[in-house]
Amino acid sequence: MSVSDIDKRARQLRQQIEHHNYLYYVLDRPQIGDAEYDRLFNELKLLEEQHPELRTPDSPTQRVGAEPLKEFIQVRHPQPLFSLANARNEEELRAWHVRVGKLLAERGIDPGRAALVTEPKIDGLAISLVYEEGLLSRGATRGNGEVGEDVTMNLRTIHAIPLAVRLQAGEQPPAVVEVRGEVYLPLAAFEKLNQERAAAGQPVFANPRNAAAGSVRQLDPRVAAGRPLNIWCYQVGYSEGLELDSHWQALDWLKNHGFRVNPHVKRHDSIEEALAACRAWEQRRPELDYDIDGAVVKVDDYKMQEALGIVGRDPRWAIAFKFAPSTAITRLLKIGVNVGRTGALNPYAIMEPVAVGGVTISQATLHNEDDIHRKDIRPGDWVVVQRAGDVIPQVVGPVIQKRSGKERLFRMPDRCPSCGSHTVRPEGEVVFRCPNKSCPSQIVESIKHFVSKGAMDIDGVGEKLIERLFGLGLVRNLADLYYLKREDLVGLAMSTSVNKQGKEVVHRLQETSVANMMRALDGSRKRPFHTVLFALGIRHVGSINARLLASQFRDIDALMAAGEDEISRVEGIGPVIAEAVRDFFGEPHNQEAVGRLRQAGLSFSQEKEEPGELPLAGRSFVLTGTLASLTRAEAREKIEALGGKVSGSVGKSTDLVVAGINPGSKAKKARELGKKIIGEKEFLRLIG
């Protein structure tokens, strides 16, 4: 055969194989057996090995073959992948529909024309697929919605994901199109995978979602290729050269171009039809070979979606109708009590392990003694357990019929389980407390809060390390963290395990981990005053209250010197918070900790500014496109810190639209309304 003949045969084979992949993985209608498929695949593989120059990026042979990665690269999505607000029942779903109707009417749009689309809410891993000139160029995880991880090589191993857009005769592909979907592991495959892992002595996955996420996030693509992952595609995101008017039209485009769209997606003319479809999904949930935790309801028309806009990180034009959480029955072995950072004694259930919604649960919160008595929960009871919101395990109540008569009422201990101090229940509170400010549990929990995300955000200092350092006496309070030395940490024994040879292995802190931790501690010295104030863990003082206090009092000395009346006069700060602040700074050991933290270089001051004096006060901003120098969340925080407001949609009240790379329809709307649009450089100058 001549080279041209070989090239022609290779192209024929690629077309045939991808056609049969489409029939098998997307339509579930195979036309040939495995042996015939293998014959075609092996013939193509041989031709490409003999003539590597004929190999193409979209060849079926290129689904696996890349070398393992050292790490995942962070990538920005062309458009943010927003989260969805939840409706827990039919009343909340109807209320959402009423709000949608009112908003559309306010914008001069007839809400009666607002068709709805319902689709299953797959409990998998959200991903973004970008196709350039018809070829898959990048696949990424959702991440934080703005930035995800590049997992292209792993996604290429999923046969249901086309390597190239399936074009009609004479059709040209869009220049760019982003397809969004949910990667999942079928339930039967999940059970088989866990059986194989257990037989091999490996830890099993808690649920199919974790298994899918763990498979997609493997550094070695061959691991992902060995697991039968699948995908449902549910949305077209950013695109160039593709004109679509509605979500339903987008789903139709996806189906006609080789993407796997759930066949039970429906379009409705009324909320009652949409509700009926949601109920049907909930009823058939046990019949499905994949996990769903609800149904998604979307306004179909794109112009209506644009008019409705986005609030926070949730689009107003879509909502997730969450199904009732799964439940199970197990035995309550005993009720334990731990001590929080403010001295609160928190009871929790210790149960025989039970699977609830695909997760094995052995502990659950019990809130307080009054709640335990209200539910009449007793140690030894058989209890109903559920995952609230399919996430947080909780005990619903006892199965009275199963009682033996040996069960006894629970009473909170009269002594702290951590330090032995007599417990107290302050008047008007439901919580018992340990009054000892030197209680070990309170100190440990306060340090955990101090390093957590949202507070000082110190990577590498986890709960186990804090407990270990406290137990060894290396860290006795917040400030001690900043006086740790490298030689205190390198080689520190953290845990032990038994290897396959039956020998005990001691796991120690390594040089790299310690270096990373030291860098994180050093970086945390740059956190602003309000963040440090929140991290101190003052009772009732959350991040917003900390910001209010920091903006009113110029530094920590002014706040510590202020009386309760002065503190309570701050707008948003009442007498309860003022008393808590005064009590906290009245403790000598807290004063000492603040002094040592200040010596360690933490920020305890900032410029005092009245809200009306802030440079962006009263101005409304809209962000569109991708900013190169900071994330959308960081831009929002900068604007709000300077007194401005950020809206999800362009309207009459919009003052400025900040346009980054690939600005979307908001820029077009701003031009139509005559609103000022500025680029990233001008925006950075504006925020200083």
N, C-alpha and C positions, 0 to 999 in steps of 0.2 A: 504493500500500500504506500502511496505517496504521502508526503506530509500533509498536503491539503485534504486527502481522503481521510487520514487519521484525525485531523482537526474536525472535519465534518462528522465523523463517527462519534468523536468525543462530545460534540455539541448535541447530537441526537441522544446519546446516553444520558447526558445531564438533564435534558428536557424530559426524557422518559422517567428517570429516577425521581426528579422533583414532582412530576405529575403523580406518580404513585405515592410519594410522600404526602402530597396534598390529599389524595383520596383516603389514605390510611389514617393520617394524624389529624387532619382538619375535618374531613367529611365523615370519617369512620365508615367508609365504604370501599374496602380493598378489592382490587380486581385481579391481583396475582398472588401466588403463595410466596412464602419466605424464600424457598429455594430459587425461584425465578428472579426475585428481587436481588438476592445475593449474587446471582450470576451476572446481572447487569452492573451491579455496584463493583464487583471484582474486575470486570472487564474495563470499566472506566478507570479504576485505580491503577491497573497495569499500564494502560495507555499513558496516564499522567506521569507514572514513574519513569517510563521510557522516554517521554517527551515533556519534561517539567515546564517548558515554555508554553505549553497548551493549558496548564492549570490556571483556573480563574478563581477569584475570591468567593464567588457564589457557588462553586462546585460542591456537590454533596459530600465529596471526600474531605472537604475542609472544615467539617463540623467539629472534628477533634484533631489534634495534632500539634497544638502549641505547647511550648515548654512551660513548666510551672512558673507562676509569677512570684516575685519577692514581696510585693505588696500591692494593694489596690490604689489606683489613682483617683483623687477626688475630682469630679466634673460638675459643672453647672448645667442645670436643665435649661433648654430653650425657653420654656415657660414653667413657672412654679407648679408643682403637683400639690394642690390644696387638699386639706383634710375635709371631712364632712361633719356637719352638725348632726346630732342624733335625735330621733323621735322614738321614745320608749313605748308608746301606745298609740292607738288610733286617734285619740283626742289631740295628741301633740302633732300627729301628721296632718290632721285637718286644720289645726291652728297654723301650721306652716303654710298650707295652701291658701288660707285666708290672708296671711301676711303677703304672700306672693301676689295675690289678686289686688290688694290695696296698693302695693308698690307699683304694679304695672299701671293701674288706673291713674295714680298720681303722675305718672310719666306719659299719660295720654295714650296708653295702649289698652285695647280691649282685652280684659282678662279672660273673657269667654273663649278667645282663640288660643289659649295657652294649653296645647296638648302636652301630655306627660309620657315619659318612657320609664318603665320599670325593668330592673335587671337584678340578678342575684348578687349579693355582696360576698364575693369569694374571700374566704379566710386564708389568704396566701401572702405572697410577697409582691408588692406593687413595683413595677419596673417601667422604664421608658426606653423605647426603641427608636432610634433615629435612622432614617433612610435618606441617602443623598444620591440623586439621579437613579433612584430605584434600588440601590444596593444598601444592605445593612452596614452602617458605618460605626454605630455605637449603641451599646445597651448599658443602662445604668439602673441601680437601685433608687428607690424614692429618696432615701436619706432623710434630711430634714425638710424636704419639699423644695428647697432651693438648690441644694448640692447633694449629689449622691456618689456612689462608688462605681467606677467603670468595671463592669463584669461582662464585657462583650464576649470574651472567649468562652465563658461558661454558658451564656445564653445561646451561643451558636450551636451548642450541643443538643439543644431542645428541638426536636424534629418538627414540632408544630409551629415554630417560629421561622417564617420564610427568610432565607438569606437574600432574596431579591423580591421586590414587589411583583406579583403575578399580573402581567399586563394583558389587555385585550389586543386583538389584531390591529396593528397600526397605531396603537396608543402610546403616547410618550409619558414617562414617569414624572411625578412632581419633582421639582428641584430639591426640595426638602420636605419630608413629612415625618412627624413624630407620632408614634403609635404607643398607646399606654395599655397595659394589661396587668394581669395578676397571675404570677407563676405559682403553681400548686403541685402537691404530690397527691395522687389519687389515694383514697383510703385503703384500698386493697394493697397497693404498693407500699404504703406506710407500714401496715402490719407486717408485711414480708420483710421490709428493711429492718424493722426492730427485732424480728426473730433472728435474722442473720447477724445483727450486731450483738445480740445477747449470746448467741452461740459462739461468737468470736471473742467474747469477754469484753466487748466494748460497751460504753454507756448507751442506753437507748434514748431516742428523742421523746420529748414530753408530748408533742402533738404534731400533726401534719404540717402546720405552718412553720414550726421551728425546723422541721426536717427540710422543708423547701428552702427556707432562708439559709440554713446551714449548707445546703447543697450548692446554691447559687453563689455563696460567698466562699467557696473553696479556692485556694490559690492554684491548685492543680486542676485544670479543666477535665482531666480524665476521671476525676472523682464525680464531678457533676454529670459527665457522660454516662457513668455507670448507674445512674438513678433515673427512673422513668418520669421525669418532670414533665408537666404539661402547662398550658396557658389558655386563659380566656382573654381576648382583647376586647376592651370596652370603650375606647375613646380615641379620637384624633386630637392631638395637642397642637403644637406649633406646626405651621406648614407654609411653604412657598410654592406657588403655582398650582394650588388646589383650592377650588372655590366650592365651599359647602355652605348650605343655609341652615342646617339643623343637625341635631345629634342623631336622629333617625337616619338621615341621609348619610351621615358619617359611618354609622354602623353598616349600612348597605354597601358603602364604598369598601369598607374593610372586608366584608364577606366576599365581594366580587374581585378582590385583589389578593386573595390567598391567606387572609388572616382568620383565625379561629374565633368566631363570635358565638356566644351562648345562644342556642336555638330557641330558648324560651323567653328571650327578651321581647317585650310587648310595648305597643304604643296605645295610649288611651286618650279619650276625649273628656274624661271627668275624674275627679278625685275618688269617687266611689269605685270606678273600674280599677284604678290603681291600687286602692285598698284591697279589693278582692284578689288582685294578683299577688299582693304581699302576703295575704292569708294563705293563698295556695302554695307559695314558696315555703312558708313555715310548716304547713301540713306535710309537704313532700320532702322535707329536710332529711328524715331518716332513710329515704330511698336513694339519695344521691351518693355518688362515688367520690364526692369532694365536700369539704367543709364549707358551709356558709353560716354567717352569723347575723344575717339580715337581708334586706332588699334595699336597693337604691332607687329613689324616685327623682327624676330630673325633668325640668322644663325643657321641651324639645327644641324650640326655635332659638337660634343663635342670637338674633337681635334682642329677643326678650332676655336671654341670659346676660347679654351685655348691659341692658337697661337695669337689670336687677343688681348686678355687680357682686362684690365680695365684701364681707364684714370680717375683720380680723384675718383669719386664715381659712374661713369657711365661705364657699360660694352660696349666695342666697337662693340660687336657682336649683339646688340639689340638696337632698337630705337622705340620711340612712335610717331606714325603719328597722330598729334593732329587735331581734326576736327575744322572747323570754329566755333567761339564762338556763343552762342545763342544771339539773339537780341530781343528787345521789344520797343514799342513806349509809351511814357508818356509825361506829361506836365512839363516843366521847370518852377517852381514857382518863383524862384529868384536865383541870383548868390551871394553867400556869400564870404567873404574874411577872412582868418586867417593869423596869423603872425608866421613864423618859427623862429628857434633859431638863425639864422644868419640875421634876420630882413626882409627876403623875404616875400612879400605879395602873398599869394597863393589863387587864386580864385577857388571856387568849386560850383557845381550845387546842388541846393536843389529842389527835384522833388517830384511829386506825387508818392507814393510807387508803385513799379511794380516788378513782378516776372521775373527774367532773369536767365535761366538755373537752376531753382529750388531755387534761392535765391531772397529774397525781397530786392530791392535796392531803397533808397530814396536820396542818395548823390553820387556824382561822381566827380573825379578830372577834372579840366579844364585847367591845366598847367599854362597859362599866357594870358595876354590881347591880344597879337598878334595872338595866337592860336584861341582864341574866335572869333576874327574878321575874321580870315582866314576861319573858318567854318561858319561864319555868324550866330552865336548862340545868341539869344536874350531872355531875360526874358519874359515868357508868351508863348514861342514857344512850339509846340509839337516836341519832339526830339526822335531820334533813340538812344537807349542805348544798349551797349553790355558789356560783361564781357571779357576783354582782357585776353587771356590764360585761359578762364573760371574762372578767379579769380578776377581781378581788374576791377571794373565798370568804364566805360568811356562813354562820350557822343560822338556819331559818327558825328551827324549833325542834322539840323532842317528838319522838313517836311514842305517845303515851301507852299505846297498846302493848308495847314491847317491854314495859317496865317490870322488874322483878320484885320491887319493894325494897331493895337494898340501896337504892340511890339516896344520896343525902344532899340537902341544900348547901349551896356554896356561900362562903363568907369571905370577904376580903381580909387579908392578914392584918393583925394589929401591929406587926413589926415589919419594917422594910426588908424584903428578901435579899437586898444587896448589902446594907450596912447595919441592919438590926435596930434602927431607930424606931420609936413609936410613930405609927402613921396617924395622920389627922385627916378629917374631912371638913374643909372650910365651909362655913355657913353659906347656903345657897348654891353649893356646887355638888355635882354628882360624882366627882372624882376624888379618890383618896390620894393623899400626897405624903411623900417623905420630906420632912422639914430640914433635913441635914444637907446643907449646901456642899459639904465635902463627901457626899455619898458617891462611891466609885461609879455606879451606873450613870448617875447624872453627869458626872464629869466626862465619861466616855461618850455618852450620847451627845453632849454639847460639842465635843471635838468632832464627832461624825457630822454634825450639822455644819460646823464651821468650814469643813473642807468640801462640802457637797456642792453640786452644781446649783447655780442660783445664788450661792453664798460665795466663798472664796474660790471655788471651782479648782481645787488642787488635784490634778491627775496623778495617779500613782499612789495616793494615800487612801487606801480602802479601809473598810470596816475591820477586816481581820488584822491588818497591820496596826491599826489604832489600838485594838484590844491587846495585841502582842506587846506593843511599845508601852502601854499603860501597865500591863502585868509585870514587865521588867523594870518599871520605874523610870524609863527613859523619857516618857511624856506624862506629866501629871496635870497639865492644864493646856489651854489653847496656845499660849505663848511658847511653851517648850518646843513646839514643832519647828520654830525658826532658829532654835539653838542646837538642833541635832547636828552631829558631825558624821562625815562619810564613814569613819572607822566604827561608829556606833551601829551602822546599818549593814555594810557589806559583810556577807556571810551569815547574817542573822537567820537562825533556823525558824521557819514559818510553819511547816507541817511535815508529816511523815506519811509514807504509803508503803505498800508491799509490792515488789515487782513480780514478774512471772516466775522467777526462781525462788520466790518465797522470802527474799531478803528485804529488810526494812530500808527504805530510802528516805533520807532527810532532804527536804526541799528548802533551800536557803535563798536569801536575797542576793541577786547578782549585781555586779558593778554597773551594768547598763540600766537596770531598774532603779538603782540608787541615784545614778546621775540624772535620769529623767525626773525623779521625784524632787531632787534638789533644784533643778531648773524650774519645775512647776512651783515650788515654794518661793523661789526668787521672783518669778513672774507675778505671783499673787500680791507682792508688795505694791504693785501698781494699781490695784483695785481702788475705785473711788471711795470716798468717805461713807456714802450711803450704803455701799455694798458691805464694807467692814462693819458698819453699825448693825446691819441685818444679820451678818455672820456671827456676831457676839451671842445671839440666841436669847435676846431679852423676851420674856413672855409677852405675848400679844403683839409684838412688833414684827410684822411681816415686811416684805421688800418695799411695798408702797408706803407704809408708815415710816420706814427707815428713811426713804427719800424725802418725805415731808419734813421729818425732824432735821435731816441734814441740810435742807434748803433754808430752814428757819434759824438754826443755830450755826454760827460760823465754824465752830470746831467742837471737839469732844469736851474741852474744858468748859465752854459755855453751856453745853448740855448738862454736864455733871453738876454745874453750879446752879442750874435752874431749879426752881421749886415746882411743886405739882401744879399750882395754879397757872404758872407761866407756860408750862408744857401743855397743859390741857387747852390753852387758848389758841394753840396752833390749829388752823383749819384742818379737820379730818382726824384730829387727835382728841379723844375724850378723857374723862377722869380715870377710867379703868386703865387705859394705856399709860397715862401720866403716872399713876401710882406704881405700875409695874416698872417703868423706867427709873423712877426715884428709888424704888426698893433695890433694883439691880445695882445701881451705882452707889447705893449706900453700903453695900457689902465690901469690906476691906479687901477680900481676895479678888473681887472683880476689878477694883481700883488698881491692885497690883498687876493683874493680867493686862489691863489697858496700858499701863506704864511700860511693861516689858514688850508689848506689841509695838508700841510707839518707838521704843529703842531699836526694835528689829526693822524699822523702816516702813511700817504700814501707814497709810494715809488716814489722818484723823482730823482733817480740815478741808474746807472748800469755800469758794466764794459765796457769800450770802446774796441771794438774788430774790427779789419779789417776783411772783409769776407775771405780773404786768410789765416788768422790766426785761423779761427774757426776749432775745432778739427776734424770735419767730412767733411770739405770742399772737394768737388770733388768726394765723395764716393756715390754710388747708392745703395739703400736698397729696398728690397721687404719684405712685411709683410704677413705672412700666419698663419692660426690658431688663437686661442683665447688667449690673454694675460690676466693673472690673476690680475695684479697690475695696469693696465691702459688700456684705450680704444684704438682702432686703431687710432682714430683721435688724441688722446693725444700723442701716440707714433710718429705719423707723425709730429706733431708740435715740439716735442723734437728734432727729427732728423733734421728738417729744420732749427730750431733755432741754431743748432750747425753746420750749413753749408752744411748738406747732402741733398740728394734728395731721394724721395720715388717714386717707379714705381709700376704699377699694375701687371706687368708680369715679369717673369725671362727671361733675355736675355744675350747677350754677354757682355753688359756694366754693368751687375749686379755685385756688389762687395760683398754684404752680404745678406743672407736671414735670417730673424728673424722668427723662428718657435715657435709658442705657442702651446696650447692644440689643438689636432685634426687638425694638419696641412693638407692642401689639396694637390692638384696636383702640386702646385708650388714647394713644397719640393722635389717631385719626379723629376720635371724638373731640379731643381738646382743640384741634385745628378747626373743626366744624363750629365749636362754641366760641372760638376766638380766645382761648386760654393760652397763657404764656407757657412755652415749653423750654426747659433748659437742659443742657447736657451734663455729663458727670463732672467735668472740670469746674463748671460754674457752680454746680451743687456743692462740691467740696470747698470752694471758696466761701460759699454762703454759710456753711456750717463751721467754718474755721478750721 
